[in-house]
Amino acid sequence: MAHVGNVYTSAAWLVKAGNEEDFVLAWESFAQWCMKHGWGAEPPLLLRNLADRRYFVSFGQWEDRERVEEWRRLPEFQDFLARARELCEEIRPGTFEVAAHPTP
């Protein structure tokens, strides 16, 4: 469950036309590697926009900002990012924290 202060990474991906499935496969392969090696507190998600099938959003929860920064320095992260740049027109990454989480 999310709590105020939890750290998440997220990215918006605008994939070049015709590269959508290659992008999904590349992201999924990288996400599998991350989970296998213990990167991230929860399995990450990749969402696809129903109105614009080239637009994706990914996000995942982390233990803390330091772990995110360590992950982003890994060669495997850099390799995935280079591949994503080949497949995408635009990538907008970010690191976020939960600012509010209404409870029932």
Kinemage of the C-alpha trace (Angstrom):
@kinemage 1
@onewidth
@group {chain A} dominant
@subgroup {mainchain}
@vectorlist {calphas} color= white
{ca met a 1} P 0.000 0.000 0.000
{ca ala a 2} L 1.231 3.485 -0.800
{ca his a 3} L 2.085 5.883 1.993
{ca val a 4} L 3.032 9.546 1.977
{ca gly a 5} L 6.753 9.746 1.318
{ca asn a 6} L 7.041 6.454 -0.648
{ca val a 7} L 9.378 6.812 -3.628
{ca tyr a 8} L 8.389 5.902 -7.198
{ca thr a 9} L 10.056 6.138 -10.559
{ca ser a 10} L 7.970 6.871 -13.606
{ca ala a 11} L 8.505 7.627 -17.257
{ca ala a 12} L 6.302 8.703 -20.128
{ca trp a 13} L 7.338 7.085 -23.403
{ca leu a 14} L 6.248 8.222 -26.873
{ca val a 15} L 7.283 5.355 -29.122
{ca lys a 16} L 8.084 5.828 -32.811
{ca ala a 17} L 5.341 4.445 -35.058
{ca gly a 18} L 5.913 0.787 -35.819
{ca asn a 19} L 8.187 0.211 -32.800
{ca glu a 20} L 5.491 -0.339 -30.200
{ca glu a 21} L 5.886 -4.103 -29.809
{ca asp a 22} L 9.693 -3.897 -29.831
{ca phe a 23} L 9.470 -1.306 -27.064
{ca val a 24} L 7.141 -3.468 -24.975
{ca leu a 25} L 9.492 -6.446 -25.361
{ca ala a 26} L 12.565 -4.360 -24.452
{ca trp a 27} L 10.816 -2.847 -21.410
{ca glu a 28} L 9.521 -6.220 -20.259
{ca ser a 29} L 12.954 -7.836 -20.604
{ca phe a 30} L 14.552 -5.044 -18.589
{ca ala a 31} L 11.801 -5.195 -15.953
{ca gln a 32} L 12.334 -8.955 -15.607
{ca trp a 33} L 16.064 -8.373 -15.117
{ca cys a 34} L 15.305 -5.734 -12.454
{ca met a 35} L 13.019 -8.063 -10.534
{ca lys a 36} L 15.482 -10.964 -10.770
{ca his a 37} L 18.237 -8.808 -9.277
{ca gly a 38} L 16.128 -7.146 -6.577
{ca trp a 39} L 15.778 -3.658 -8.064
{ca gly a 40} L 12.550 -2.005 -6.894
{ca ala a 41} L 10.284 -2.703 -3.957
{ca glu a 42} L 7.404 -3.978 -6.101
{ca pro a 43} L 7.132 -5.293 -9.673
{ca pro a 44} L 7.007 -2.336 -12.096
{ca leu a 45} L 4.086 -1.617 -14.412
{ca leu a 46} L 3.908 -0.468 -18.026
{ca leu a 47} L 0.624 1.154 -19.067
{ca arg a 48} L -0.439 1.786 -22.662
{ca asn a 49} L -2.762 4.618 -23.640
{ca leu a 50} L -5.942 3.283 -25.249
{ca ala a 51} L -6.448 6.449 -27.305
{ca asp a 52} L -2.831 6.704 -28.549
{ca arg a 53} L -1.226 3.260 -28.771
{ca arg a 54} L 2.265 4.816 -29.088
{ca tyr a 55} L 2.077 6.437 -25.645
{ca phe a 56} L 3.143 4.462 -22.563
{ca val a 57} L 3.678 5.237 -18.889
{ca ser a 58} L 5.789 3.093 -16.591
{ca phe a 59} L 6.163 3.255 -12.846
{ca gly a 60} L 7.531 1.309 -9.928
{ca gln a 61} L 7.908 1.664 -6.179
{ca trp a 62} L 11.314 1.855 -4.469
{ca glu a 63} L 12.751 1.536 -0.985
{ca asp a 64} L 14.338 5.000 -1.150
{ca arg a 65} L 15.906 7.609 -3.463
{ca glu a 66} L 19.419 6.287 -2.916
{ca arg a 67} L 18.431 2.892 -4.336
{ca val a 68} L 16.948 4.626 -7.412
{ca glu a 69} L 20.139 6.591 -7.989
{ca glu a 70} L 22.233 3.438 -7.640
{ca trp a 71} L 19.973 1.612 -10.146
{ca arg a 72} L 20.233 4.431 -12.691
{ca arg a 73} L 24.035 4.187 -12.637
{ca leu a 74} L 24.036 0.489 -13.578
{ca pro a 75} L 25.332 -0.461 -17.056
{ca glu a 76} L 22.149 -2.509 -17.598
{ca phe a 77} L 20.016 0.569 -16.979
{ca gln a 78} L 22.147 2.623 -19.372
{ca asp a 79} L 21.896 -0.131 -22.016
{ca phe a 80} L 18.111 -0.228 -21.716
{ca leu a 81} L 17.884 3.549 -21.911
{ca ala a 82} L 20.022 3.579 -25.078
{ca arg a 83} L 17.730 0.960 -26.653
{ca ala a 84} L 14.637 2.914 -25.599
{ca arg a 85} L 16.046 6.072 -27.198
{ca glu a 86} L 16.305 4.171 -30.493
{ca leu a 87} L 12.648 3.164 -30.237
{ca cys a 88} L 11.123 6.364 -28.835
{ca glu a 89} L 10.523 9.903 -30.044
{ca glu a 90} L 10.354 11.208 -26.479
{ca ile a 91} L 11.158 9.918 -22.993
{ca arg a 92} L 10.229 11.855 -19.852
{ca pro a 93} L 11.549 10.121 -16.722
{ca gly a 94} L 11.188 11.225 -13.134
{ca thr a 95} L 11.517 10.273 -9.499
{ca phe a 96} L 8.485 11.003 -7.347
{ca glu a 97} L 7.246 10.677 -3.803
{ca val a 98} L 3.700 10.194 -2.639
{ca ala a 99} L 2.367 13.603 -1.609
{ca ala a 100} L -1.122 12.448 -0.626
{ca his a 101} L -2.913 9.127 -0.288
{ca pro a 102} L -6.556 9.331 0.741
{ca thr a 103} L -7.708 6.494 2.952
{ca pro a 104} L -11.261 5.179 3.050
